[in-house]
């Protein structure tokens, strides 16, 4: 049995009844080199030694070599087992372990050791927890603030579906950027993101702005799943109504044969068109390329985001 077959059987037992979707050959514009840089290895070793999980590895991000070679890593808290089974995601599904009480301090220590100016913290979905893990997010933010006060903090949260008070708990912890990805267009939610609800995700982003109008909000979309340009435009409009500041758009890449199939590989010129459309709708910041992911170039993008807001206030 091939390694990829072993991996998806272990990581995604809930997907084994699904028909295989052959993985298509990737076009030249989204191929990346295998990571070999010594700082990549140093970053990986630090994560291992600290007992931390990164979404870079768990989600099989194509940018891991570039980001880790620059000491950029997106840390995934609350374990590596998710309670959801989204058709696009490579993170393991199952029954999560209890939260690790010392995780906030371990994350903060790693941020300090890496010397990060900007850090992205994400998590698995924890539908098993009464607050969806909101208090744990707040504890991680607090620990980073205490250890490295100058570090700016971006969070990428679950949707906190049916978790009253969770959005408020995380917002009150004062991250610099509150990110939650819509992932795809509403029509595709039943097959691509069946455990989530489109309007709950929109409500989360809108609620953050109600609680703190000055907090930067961010969301992301995957393309290549069968969505139309008109549907993408409608999602952009919905996000602007929620006053979302920053939109990322990237190509969906199929992790295993048991995941959703790629409908098509969107060429770079179409990403440029989507970026122009998003900017015309009023987003402060847009990143739209085949390899764009939520936390790709997050530190530089945050600096640009602040500059864009400052310029808008002056204009």
C-alpha positions as CSV (number, residue, x, y, z in Angstrom):
1,X,0.0,0.0,0.0
2,X,1.3,3.4,-0.9
3,X,2.1,6.0,1.8
4,X,-0.6,8.4,0.8
5,X,-3.2,5.5,1.1
6,X,-1.9,4.7,4.6
7,X,-2.1,8.4,5.6
8,X,-5.6,9.0,4.5
9,X,-6.9,5.8,6.1
10,X,-5.3,6.7,9.4
11,X,-6.1,10.5,9.3
12,X,-9.6,10.3,7.7
13,X,-11.4,7.1,8.6
14,X,-14.7,8.9,8.2
15,X,-13.9,9.4,4.5
16,X,-13.2,5.8,3.6
17,X,-16.7,5.1,2.3
18,X,-16.3,7.8,-0.3
19,X,-15.4,7.0,-3.9
20,X,-11.8,7.8,-4.9
21,X,-11.2,11.1,-6.7
22,X,-8.0,10.8,-8.7
23,X,-5.5,13.6,-8.0
24,X,-4.9,15.7,-11.0
25,X,-1.4,16.7,-12.2
26,X,-0.6,20.2,-11.0
27,X,0.2,22.9,-13.5
28,X,3.6,24.5,-13.5
29,X,2.4,27.7,-11.8
30,X,1.6,25.9,-8.5
31,X,4.5,23.5,-8.2
32,X,7.0,24.1,-5.4
33,X,10.4,22.8,-4.5
34,X,10.9,20.4,-1.6
35,X,12.1,22.3,1.5
36,X,15.9,21.9,2.3
37,X,16.9,25.2,3.8
38,X,18.7,24.8,7.2
39,X,16.4,27.4,8.9
40,X,13.4,25.2,7.8
41,X,14.9,22.3,9.7
42,X,15.6,24.6,12.7
43,X,12.0,25.8,12.8
44,X,10.7,22.2,12.4
45,X,13.0,21.0,15.2
46,X,11.8,23.8,17.5
47,X,8.2,22.9,17.0
48,X,8.9,19.3,17.7
49,X,10.9,20.1,20.8
50,X,8.2,22.4,22.1
51,X,5.5,19.8,21.5
52,X,3.6,22.2,19.2
53,X,1.4,21.4,16.2
54,X,1.5,23.6,13.1
55,X,-1.2,23.9,10.5
56,X,1.6,24.1,8.0
57,X,2.2,20.4,8.4
58,X,-1.2,19.2,9.3
59,X,-2.9,20.8,6.3
60,X,0.0,20.0,4.0
61,X,0.5,23.6,3.0
62,X,2.5,24.0,-0.2
63,X,4.3,27.1,1.2
64,X,5.9,25.3,4.2
65,X,9.4,25.4,2.8
66,X,9.3,29.1,2.1
67,X,7.6,30.1,5.3
68,X,9.6,28.0,7.7
69,X,12.9,29.1,6.0
70,X,11.9,32.6,7.1
71,X,10.9,31.4,10.6
72,X,7.3,31.9,9.9
73,X,4.9,29.2,11.2
74,X,1.2,29.1,11.9
75,X,0.7,27.3,15.2
76,X,-2.3,25.1,15.6
77,X,-3.6,25.0,19.2
78,X,-6.0,22.6,21.0
79,X,-4.5,19.4,19.4
80,X,-4.3,18.0,15.9
81,X,-7.6,16.2,15.9
82,X,-10.7,18.0,14.6
83,X,-14.3,17.3,15.3
84,X,-15.4,18.3,11.8
85,X,-14.8,16.4,8.5
86,X,-14.6,19.0,5.8
87,X,-14.2,17.6,2.4
88,X,-11.2,19.9,1.6
89,X,-9.2,19.6,4.8
90,X,-6.2,17.3,5.6
91,X,-6.4,17.7,9.3
92,X,-7.2,14.5,11.2
93,X,-10.8,13.9,12.3
94,X,-11.9,12.1,15.4
95,X,-12.3,12.5,19.2
96,X,-9.8,15.1,20.4
97,X,-7.8,14.9,23.6
98,X,-8.3,17.2,26.6
99,X,-6.8,20.6,26.3
100,X,-3.2,20.9,27.5
101,X,-3.1,23.5,30.3
102,X,0.5,24.5,29.6
103,X,0.0,25.0,25.8
104,X,-0.4,28.8,26.0
105,X,3.0,29.1,27.7
106,X,4.7,26.7,25.3
107,X,3.3,28.7,22.3
108,X,4.5,32.0,23.9
109,X,8.0,30.5,24.5
110,X,8.3,29.3,20.9
111,X,7.2,32.8,19.6
112,X,9.9,34.4,21.7
113,X,12.5,31.9,20.7
114,X,11.7,32.4,17.0
115,X,11.8,36.2,17.5
116,X,8.5,36.6,15.7
117,X,7.2,40.1,14.9
118,X,3.9,38.7,13.9
119,X,2.4,35.3,14.7
120,X,-0.7,33.4,13.4
121,X,-2.5,31.2,15.8
122,X,-5.2,28.8,14.5
123,X,-6.9,25.7,15.8
124,X,-8.9,22.6,15.0
125,X,-12.7,22.8,15.5
126,X,-13.5,21.7,19.0
127,X,-17.3,21.1,19.0
128,X,-16.8,18.9,22.1
129,X,-15.9,22.0,24.2
130,X,-18.7,24.1,25.8
131,X,-17.1,27.3,24.5
132,X,-15.5,25.8,21.3
133,X,-12.1,26.6,22.8
134,X,-12.6,30.4,23.0
135,X,-11.1,30.7,26.5
136,X,-8.0,28.7,25.4
137,X,-7.6,31.1,22.4
138,X,-7.8,34.0,24.9
139,X,-5.2,32.3,27.2
140,X,-2.8,31.9,24.3
141,X,-3.1,35.5,23.3
142,X,-2.5,36.6,26.9
143,X,0.6,34.4,27.2
144,X,2.1,35.8,24.0
145,X,1.4,39.4,25.1
146,X,3.1,38.7,28.4
147,X,6.2,37.0,26.8
148,X,6.7,39.2,23.8
149,X,4.6,42.4,24.0
150,X,5.8,43.8,20.7
151,X,4.6,40.7,18.7
152,X,1.4,41.3,16.8
153,X,-1.1,38.5,16.9
154,X,-3.4,37.2,14.2
155,X,-5.9,34.4,15.0
156,X,-7.7,32.1,12.6
157,X,-10.6,30.7,14.5
158,X,-13.3,28.1,14.0
159,X,-16.9,29.3,13.5
160,X,-17.9,28.8,17.1
161,X,-21.2,27.3,15.9
162,X,-23.7,27.1,18.7
163,X,-21.2,28.4,21.3
164,X,-22.8,31.5,22.9
165,X,-20.3,34.0,24.1
166,X,-17.3,32.5,22.4
167,X,-16.9,35.3,19.8
168,X,-17.0,37.9,22.6
169,X,-14.4,36.0,24.7
170,X,-11.9,35.9,21.9
171,X,-12.5,39.5,20.8
172,X,-12.0,40.8,24.3
173,X,-8.5,39.2,24.4
174,X,-7.6,41.8,21.7
175,X,-5.9,40.0,18.9
176,X,-4.6,42.4,16.2
177,X,-6.3,40.5,13.4
178,X,-9.4,38.3,13.7
179,X,-9.5,35.9,10.8
180,X,-12.2,33.4,10.0
181,X,-12.4,31.7,6.6
182,X,-15.6,31.3,4.6
183,X,-13.7,28.8,2.5
184,X,-16.2,28.5,-0.4
185,X,-19.4,29.8,-1.8
186,X,-22.8,29.0,0.0
187,X,-23.9,26.6,-2.7
188,X,-21.0,24.3,-2.1
189,X,-21.2,24.2,1.8
190,X,-23.3,21.0,1.9
191,X,-20.5,19.0,0.1
192,X,-17.4,20.9,1.0
193,X,-18.0,22.3,4.5
194,X,-21.0,20.2,5.7
195,X,-20.5,20.8,9.4
196,X,-20.5,24.6,9.0
197,X,-23.1,27.2,8.1
198,X,-22.3,30.1,5.7
199,X,-24.3,32.7,7.6
200,X,-22.8,31.7,10.9
201,X,-19.4,32.4,9.5
202,X,-20.6,35.8,8.2
203,X,-22.3,36.6,11.5
204,X,-19.0,35.8,13.4
205,X,-17.1,38.4,11.3
206,X,-19.8,40.9,11.6
207,X,-20.0,40.4,15.4
208,X,-16.3,41.0,15.8
209,X,-16.7,44.5,14.1
210,X,-19.7,45.2,16.3
211,X,-17.7,44.5,19.4
212,X,-14.5,46.3,18.2
213,X,-14.8,48.5,15.1
214,X,-11.1,49.0,15.1
215,X,-10.1,45.4,15.0
216,X,-8.9,44.1,11.6
217,X,-10.9,41.3,10.3
218,X,-9.9,38.9,7.5
219,X,-11.4,36.0,5.6
220,X,-10.4,33.6,2.9
221,X,-11.7,31.6,-0.1
222,X,-10.6,28.6,-2.1
223,X,-11.2,28.5,-5.8
224,X,-11.2,25.6,-8.2
225,X,-14.1,23.7,-6.5
226,X,-16.7,24.5,-9.1
227,X,-17.8,27.9,-8.0
228,X,-18.7,30.6,-10.5
229,X,-17.3,34.2,-10.7
230,X,-20.7,35.6,-9.9
231,X,-20.9,33.5,-6.7
232,X,-17.4,34.7,-5.7
233,X,-18.6,38.3,-6.3
234,X,-21.6,37.7,-4.1
235,X,-19.4,36.4,-1.3
236,X,-17.2,39.5,-1.6
237,X,-20.3,41.7,-1.3
238,X,-21.4,39.7,1.8
239,X,-17.9,40.2,3.4
240,X,-17.9,43.9,2.7
241,X,-21.4,44.3,4.3
242,X,-19.7,42.7,7.4
243,X,-16.9,45.3,7.0
244,X,-14.2,42.7,6.5
245,X,-10.8,44.4,5.8
246,X,-8.7,41.7,4.2
247,X,-9.6,38.9,1.7
248,X,-7.3,36.0,0.7
249,X,-8.1,33.8,-2.4
250,X,-6.1,30.7,-3.2
251,X,-6.2,27.5,-5.3
252,X,-7.8,24.5,-3.7
253,X,-5.4,21.5,-3.7
254,X,-6.7,18.0,-3.1
255,X,-4.9,16.3,-0.2
256,X,-5.8,12.7,-0.9
257,X,-8.1,10.6,-3.2
258,X,-10.7,10.7,-0.5
259,X,-11.0,14.4,-0.5
260,X,-13.1,16.7,-2.8
261,X,-11.8,16.7,-6.4
262,X,-10.3,19.8,-8.0
263,X,-12.8,21.1,-10.5
264,X,-10.1,23.1,-12.3
265,X,-6.8,24.8,-11.7
266,X,-7.5,28.5,-11.9
267,X,-4.7,30.3,-14.0
268,X,-2.8,33.3,-12.5
269,X,-4.5,35.9,-14.8
270,X,-7.9,34.9,-13.3
271,X,-6.5,35.5,-9.8
272,X,-5.4,38.9,-10.9
273,X,-9.0,39.6,-12.1
274,X,-10.4,38.4,-8.8
275,X,-8.0,40.6,-6.9
276,X,-9.0,43.7,-9.0
277,X,-12.7,42.9,-8.4
278,X,-12.1,42.6,-4.6
279,X,-10.2,45.9,-4.4
280,X,-12.9,47.6,-6.4
281,X,-15.4,46.4,-3.8
282,X,-13.5,48.2,-1.0
283,X,-11.3,45.7,0.8
284,X,-8.3,47.4,2.4
285,X,-6.1,44.4,1.5
286,X,-6.3,41.6,-1.0
287,X,-4.0,38.6,-1.6
288,X,-5.1,36.5,-4.6
289,X,-2.7,34.0,-6.2
290,X,-2.7,30.3,-6.8
291,X,-0.4,29.7,-3.7
292,X,-2.1,32.2,-1.4
293,X,-3.1,30.7,2.0
294,X,-4.6,32.5,5.0
295,X,-1.3,33.0,6.8
296,X,1.0,33.3,3.7
297,X,3.2,36.4,4.1
298,X,1.0,37.3,7.1
299,X,3.7,39.5,8.8
300,X,4.3,41.7,5.7
301,X,0.6,41.8,4.8
302,X,-0.3,43.0,8.3
303,X,2.1,45.9,7.9
304,X,0.5,46.7,4.6
305,X,-2.9,46.4,6.1
306,X,-2.1,49.0,8.8
307,X,-0.6,51.3,6.2
308,X,-3.7,51.0,4.0
309,X,-6.0,51.9,6.9
310,X,-3.8,54.9,7.8
311,X,-3.9,56.1,4.2
312,X,-7.7,55.7,4.0
313,X,-8.1,57.8,7.2
314,X,-5.9,60.5,5.8
315,X,-7.6,60.6,2.4
